[in-house]
Amino acid sequence: MRASKTIRRSRPSGAGADGARALGVDYAETAISLARSRYQGTSGLSFQCWNAEGDEWATLPLYDVISSRLSYTFIQEKEKFLKDVRDHLVPGGSFHVMTPHAVRPPPERRSAGITAAEINELCHGWTAVKEHDRQKLSR
């Protein structure tokens, strides 16, 4: 998994001024090192090298929000990943995915996007789904 973020809201020690805590995880140690140096001293923010397909989800607490940014397409066992995400959200929690559609990039980069079938799989089983077109949002 290249990049994903999980966020947990609570009020333990080390929380930000508003009581929030955020945990950023990434598969690449270099990305974690860069994030740690960039956000050093930010209250309530921590980082961990972690692989969503190889490391134990059981060691993680429940989260209000889980976000997968530009990494969902690289998940090999998407059905298992989605189950793990659901199992680690508090009731009413939300899962946010930012990923390209396979039809939009140039042909040589289409493997970096998800297909219509994968979008249907991603959306299945949630109480609400909203899809936003990044290109339309940036206008």
Secondary structure as the mmCIF struct_conf table of DSSP 4:
data_model
#
loop_
_struct_conf.conf_type_id
_struct_conf.id
_struct_conf.beg_label_comp_id
_struct_conf.beg_label_asym_id
_struct_conf.beg_label_seq_id
_struct_conf.end_label_comp_id
_struct_conf.end_label_asym_id
_struct_conf.end_label_seq_id
STRN STRN1 SER A 4 ARG A 9
TURN_TY1_P TURN_TY1_P1 SER A 13 GLY A 14
TURN_TY1_P TURN_TY1_P2 ALA A 17 ASP A 18
BEND BEND1 GLY A 19 GLY A 19
STRN STRN2 ALA A 20 ASP A 26
BEND BEND2 TYR A 27 TYR A 27
HELX_RH_AL_P HELX_RH_AL_P1 GLU A 29 ARG A 38
TURN_TY1_P TURN_TY1_P3 TYR A 39 GLY A 41
TURN_TY1_P TURN_TY1_P4 SER A 43 GLY A 44
STRN STRN3 LEU A 45 CYS A 49
TURN_TY1_P TURN_TY1_P5 ALA A 52 GLY A 54
BEND BEND3 ASP A 55 ASP A 55
HELX_RH_3T_P HELX_RH_3T_P1 TRP A 57 THR A 59
BEND BEND4 LEU A 60 LEU A 60
STRN STRN4 TYR A 63 ARG A 69
BEND BEND5 LEU A 70 LEU A 70
HELX_RH_3T_P HELX_RH_3T_P2 TYR A 72 PHE A 74
BEND BEND6 GLN A 76 GLN A 76
HELX_RH_AL_P HELX_RH_AL_P2 LYS A 78 ASP A 87
TURN_TY1_P TURN_TY1_P6 HIS A 88 HIS A 88
STRN STRN5 LEU A 89 MET A 98
STRN STRN6 HIS A 101 HIS A 101
TURN_TY1_P TURN_TY1_P7 ALA A 102 VAL A 103
BEND BEND7 ARG A 104 PRO A 105
HELX_RH_3T_P HELX_RH_3T_P3 PRO A 107 ALA A 112
BEND BEND8 GLY A 113 GLY A 113
STRN STRN7 ILE A 114 ILE A 114
HELX_RH_AL_P HELX_RH_AL_P3 ALA A 116 CYS A 123
TURN_TY1_P TURN_TY1_P8 HIS A 124 GLY A 125
BEND BEND9 THR A 127 THR A 127
HELX_RH_AL_P HELX_RH_AL_P4 ARG A 134 LEU A 137
TURN_TY1_P TURN_TY1_P9 SER A 138 SER A 138
#
